[in-house]
């Protein structure tokens, strides 16, 4: 999360720096203004015994992902400016009258964390400013599971709190397709966009600089060694079931389950670092090129599988407890575990919550019925859905390698793979907090 002490981040400038240097920001379409009073963690929501707590009253901070690399400290390549007061906000609106200025804050992973936030003073400040280009943006591109808890509905709160301001001055950038559809319905006129940090993070993760723009373009239609790649990190029941199902086919697969001590060959990191080093956890965004370019499909074991899921068990930070009346169906939530297939140019099967593949299609990506039967996708009963998924996997793993090769390199499948790669790159390029930095970094690399 961006805090007051992190304004030196290469893509986050302070108000004073922007005003003093007065850079050319012609290519910056929007400015996201982050007030230093936004101090609450957007991923928080403590539930030691009774589910989420509703004690927070502070505005929520934001946690964008930023491109890595060297950037000229005198050139504005970002879109975020931190401010200390409302005079700063009004001055920015007047200095850049032709740009949309967004007073920006987070929208929490756990909805009850936003219940007691009072937006009335914010609404009055914006109305009193008479700045027509001033709007409000709520951002969470990481984890959003549900928008309700107990008797609280966050969208209904926003509808009530911002009615006077007008919904057309609201923007929501949220990492849940189902919640986006709900907000479009409840807040007509608001700018509601599906937004996730993962396309950018995947495309910019360590090791990618040496990868070709097109993996298949480089490898051609040579025969590959393995049928699937299935990489897993932390222990989950559904991941264990999948690994137990595919491991008998060890000669035909690349797989890992780090929590269980199963690693790809040549993962040269000591045991302690494997458990605790952020760089090691991050490098699963960049598995070895030799692995990706030598397999025919990607199996993603998502964060959640159970239809009614508590994201974090009771007694730990986050989540909402395990009482039956506190269970909510998580839909529309997709993580990097799925998105990596598109960047890696591989057909996908995701082991996730109900309707995961339907939501993937709604986001514009193509599926691969030429290789996988996705009819399990809308099965509500988790155990039944898992049985059907395992049947699909076994059927694929029993298919001769030559037949998989022919299906993979069929014109229809290749066209879909190319479409998905172009779409995931487009999503990375359009990340609102990195759009200028992306163009700069890519021009430097090329």
KOLDRENKOL-343749 format. One record per residue (C-alpha): chain; x, y, z. Coordinates in steps of 0.5 Angstrom, whole numbers, plus 500, padded with zeros to 3 digits. Layout:
residues N
NODE c   x   y   z
NODE A   X   Y   Z
...
end
This chain:
residues 446
NODE c   x   y   z
NODE A 500 500 500
NODE A 502 507 498
NODE A 504 511 505
NODE A 506 518 506
NODE A 514 515 507
NODE A 513 512 500
NODE A 513 518 496
NODE A 520 517 493
NODE A 517 511 489
NODE A 519 512 482
NODE A 512 513 479
NODE A 509 517 485
NODE A 510 524 486
NODE A 509 529 491
NODE A 505 535 490
NODE A 511 539 492
NODE A 515 536 487
NODE A 510 536 481
NODE A 509 544 482
NODE A 516 545 483
NODE A 519 541 477
NODE A 513 543 473
NODE A 514 537 468
NODE A 510 536 461
NODE A 505 532 463
NODE A 501 532 456
NODE A 501 524 455
NODE A 498 523 462
NODE A 490 523 461
NODE A 488 522 468
NODE A 491 524 475
NODE A 490 520 481
NODE A 491 524 487
NODE A 492 520 494
NODE A 491 524 500
NODE A 495 523 506
NODE A 490 522 510
NODE A 488 515 506
NODE A 492 511 511
NODE A 487 504 512
NODE A 490 498 509
NODE A 486 496 503
NODE A 487 489 504
NODE A 485 489 512
NODE A 479 487 516
NODE A 481 483 522
NODE A 476 478 525
NODE A 479 474 531
NODE A 473 471 533
NODE A 467 474 530
NODE A 468 475 523
NODE A 470 482 520
NODE A 470 488 524
NODE A 467 494 522
NODE A 471 499 527
NODE A 475 503 521
NODE A 473 510 520
NODE A 479 512 516
NODE A 479 513 508
NODE A 483 507 505
NODE A 490 507 502
NODE A 491 504 495
NODE A 496 499 493
NODE A 498 499 485
NODE A 503 495 482
NODE A 509 499 479
NODE A 513 497 473
NODE A 520 496 475
NODE A 526 499 473
NODE A 530 506 472
NODE A 526 512 471
NODE A 528 519 470
NODE A 527 522 477
NODE A 525 529 473
NODE A 520 526 468
NODE A 513 525 470
NODE A 512 518 468
NODE A 506 516 473
NODE A 499 518 474
NODE A 499 519 482
NODE A 500 525 486
NODE A 500 525 493
NODE A 497 531 497
NODE A 497 533 504
NODE A 490 538 504
NODE A 485 540 500
NODE A 488 546 497
NODE A 493 542 494
NODE A 487 538 490
NODE A 484 545 488
NODE A 490 547 485
NODE A 491 541 481
NODE A 484 542 478
NODE A 486 549 476
NODE A 493 548 474
NODE A 490 542 469
NODE A 483 544 467
NODE A 483 539 461
NODE A 485 533 465
NODE A 480 529 470
NODE A 483 529 477
NODE A 481 523 481
NODE A 481 524 489
NODE A 483 517 490
NODE A 482 512 495
NODE A 482 504 496
NODE A 476 500 497
NODE A 477 494 502
NODE A 478 487 500
NODE A 473 486 506
NODE A 467 490 505
NODE A 465 491 513
NODE A 472 495 513
NODE A 468 501 509
NODE A 462 501 513
NODE A 463 506 518
NODE A 467 511 513
NODE A 464 518 513
NODE A 464 521 506
NODE A 459 527 507
NODE A 465 532 508
NODE A 469 529 502
NODE A 462 530 498
NODE A 462 537 501
NODE A 469 539 499
NODE A 468 537 492
NODE A 462 541 491
NODE A 464 547 494
NODE A 471 546 490
NODE A 467 548 484
NODE A 472 544 480
NODE A 468 540 474
NODE A 474 536 473
NODE A 474 533 480
NODE A 472 526 481
NODE A 473 520 486
NODE A 476 514 484
NODE A 476 507 489
NODE A 481 502 487
NODE A 483 495 489
NODE A 486 491 483
NODE A 488 485 488
NODE A 483 481 492
NODE A 476 483 492
NODE A 471 477 494
NODE A 464 479 496
NODE A 461 486 497
NODE A 456 484 502
NODE A 457 482 510
NODE A 452 480 515
NODE A 446 486 514
NODE A 451 491 510
NODE A 451 492 503
NODE A 457 496 501
NODE A 454 498 494
NODE A 448 501 497
NODE A 452 505 502
NODE A 456 508 496
NODE A 449 509 492
NODE A 446 513 499
NODE A 453 517 500
NODE A 454 519 493
NODE A 447 521 491
NODE A 448 528 492
NODE A 455 529 488
NODE A 452 524 482
NODE A 454 518 480
NODE A 457 520 474
NODE A 463 523 478
NODE A 465 516 481
NODE A 470 511 478
NODE A 471 504 481
NODE A 477 500 479
NODE A 476 493 482
NODE A 478 486 481
NODE A 472 482 481
NODE A 467 481 475
NODE A 461 480 479
NODE A 462 486 483
NODE A 463 490 477
NODE A 456 488 474
NODE A 453 489 481
NODE A 456 497 481
NODE A 454 498 474
NODE A 447 496 476
NODE A 446 500 483
NODE A 450 506 481
NODE A 448 508 474
NODE A 452 513 470
NODE A 459 511 475
NODE A 465 509 471
NODE A 466 502 473
NODE A 471 498 470
NODE A 474 491 471
NODE A 481 492 474
NODE A 487 487 476
NODE A 494 489 477
NODE A 496 482 475
NODE A 497 482 467
NODE A 502 488 469
NODE A 505 484 474
NODE A 506 478 470
NODE A 509 481 464
NODE A 514 485 468
NODE A 516 480 473
NODE A 523 478 473
NODE A 526 474 467
NODE A 521 476 462
NODE A 526 481 459
NODE A 530 475 455
NODE A 523 472 453
NODE A 521 473 446
NODE A 515 477 444
NODE A 512 470 441
NODE A 514 464 444
NODE A 510 460 439
NODE A 513 464 434
NODE A 520 462 436
NODE A 519 455 438
NODE A 515 454 431
NODE A 511 447 431
NODE A 516 443 434
NODE A 514 437 438
NODE A 513 439 446
NODE A 516 434 451
NODE A 510 435 456
NODE A 502 435 456
NODE A 501 440 462
NODE A 504 445 467
NODE A 501 445 474
NODE A 505 450 479
NODE A 502 450 486
NODE A 505 454 492
NODE A 501 454 498
NODE A 497 448 501
NODE A 490 448 499
NODE A 485 442 499
NODE A 483 443 492
NODE A 490 443 490
NODE A 492 437 493
NODE A 486 433 490
NODE A 489 436 483
NODE A 496 434 485
NODE A 494 427 487
NODE A 490 426 480
NODE A 496 428 476
NODE A 502 426 479
NODE A 502 419 477
NODE A 503 422 470
NODE A 509 425 472
NODE A 513 423 466
NODE A 508 427 462
NODE A 507 433 466
NODE A 511 439 469
NODE A 508 440 476
NODE A 510 443 483
NODE A 507 444 490
NODE A 512 448 494
NODE A 509 447 501
NODE A 509 440 500
NODE A 516 440 498
NODE A 515 439 491
NODE A 519 443 486
NODE A 521 444 479
NODE A 528 442 477
NODE A 533 447 478
NODE A 530 451 483
NODE A 536 453 486
NODE A 534 457 492
NODE A 535 454 499
NODE A 529 451 504
NODE A 529 457 508
NODE A 528 462 502
NODE A 523 458 499
NODE A 519 459 505
NODE A 520 466 506
NODE A 523 470 501
NODE A 519 474 497
NODE A 523 474 491
NODE A 522 466 491
NODE A 515 467 491
NODE A 515 472 486
NODE A 519 468 481
NODE A 513 463 480
NODE A 510 469 475
NODE A 516 467 471
NODE A 517 460 471
NODE A 523 457 467
NODE A 522 459 459
NODE A 524 451 458
NODE A 518 449 462
NODE A 513 454 458
NODE A 516 453 451
NODE A 515 445 452
NODE A 508 444 454
NODE A 501 444 451
NODE A 497 446 457
NODE A 496 450 463
NODE A 493 448 469
NODE A 491 453 474
NODE A 489 451 481
NODE A 486 458 483
NODE A 486 461 490
NODE A 479 459 492
NODE A 475 453 490
NODE A 469 452 495
NODE A 463 455 493
NODE A 462 458 499
NODE A 469 460 501
NODE A 472 464 507
NODE A 478 467 504
NODE A 482 467 511
NODE A 480 462 517
NODE A 478 464 523
NODE A 483 467 528
NODE A 488 470 522
NODE A 487 477 519
NODE A 482 478 514
NODE A 477 473 512
NODE A 470 473 515
NODE A 469 467 520
NODE A 467 460 519
NODE A 460 460 521
NODE A 454 458 516
NODE A 451 464 516
NODE A 457 468 515
NODE A 458 464 508
NODE A 458 468 502
NODE A 459 465 495
NODE A 465 468 491
NODE A 464 469 484
NODE A 468 473 479
NODE A 475 473 482
NODE A 481 471 478
NODE A 488 471 480
NODE A 495 471 476
NODE A 494 463 477
NODE A 489 464 471
NODE A 492 470 467
NODE A 499 467 467
NODE A 496 462 462
NODE A 495 467 457
NODE A 501 470 457
NODE A 505 464 457
NODE A 501 462 450
NODE A 498 456 453
NODE A 491 453 453
NODE A 488 453 460
NODE A 484 449 465
NODE A 482 453 471
NODE A 480 449 478
NODE A 476 455 481
NODE A 470 457 484
NODE A 463 456 480
NODE A 463 459 473
NODE A 470 461 473
NODE A 471 460 466
NODE A 464 463 464
NODE A 467 470 467
NODE A 474 468 463
NODE A 470 469 457
NODE A 466 475 459
NODE A 473 478 460
NODE A 474 477 453
NODE A 479 471 453
NODE A 478 465 449
NODE A 477 458 452
NODE A 479 451 449
NODE A 474 446 448
NODE A 478 443 443
NODE A 482 440 449
NODE A 478 441 455
NODE A 471 439 456
NODE A 469 445 461
NODE A 461 443 462
NODE A 463 442 469
NODE A 464 450 470
NODE A 457 451 472
NODE A 456 445 477
NODE A 454 448 484
NODE A 456 442 488
NODE A 464 443 490
NODE A 465 435 491
NODE A 461 434 484
NODE A 465 439 480
NODE A 472 436 483
NODE A 470 429 480
NODE A 468 432 473
NODE A 475 436 473
NODE A 479 430 475
NODE A 475 426 469
NODE A 477 432 464
NODE A 484 432 467
NODE A 485 424 466
NODE A 482 424 459
NODE A 487 429 457
NODE A 493 426 460
NODE A 491 419 457
NODE A 491 423 450
NODE A 497 421 446
NODE A 502 426 445
NODE A 502 426 438
NODE A 494 428 438
NODE A 495 433 443
NODE A 500 436 439
NODE A 496 436 433
NODE A 490 440 436
NODE A 495 445 439
NODE A 497 447 433
NODE A 491 447 429
NODE A 489 454 426
NODE A 483 455 431
NODE A 487 454 437
NODE A 493 458 435
NODE A 488 464 433
NODE A 485 463 440
NODE A 492 463 443
NODE A 494 469 439
NODE A 488 473 441
NODE A 489 471 449
NODE A 496 474 449
NODE A 494 480 445
NODE A 489 481 450
NODE A 493 480 456
NODE A 498 485 454
NODE A 493 490 452
NODE A 491 490 459
NODE A 498 491 462
NODE A 499 497 457
NODE A 492 500 460
NODE A 494 499 467
NODE A 492 507 469
NODE A 498 507 474
NODE A 503 505 469
NODE A 501 507 462
NODE A 506 512 461
NODE A 511 508 464
NODE A 510 502 460
NODE A 511 506 454
NODE A 517 509 456
NODE A 520 502 459
NODE A 518 498 452
NODE A 521 504 448
NODE A 528 503 452
NODE A 528 496 452
NODE A 527 496 444
end
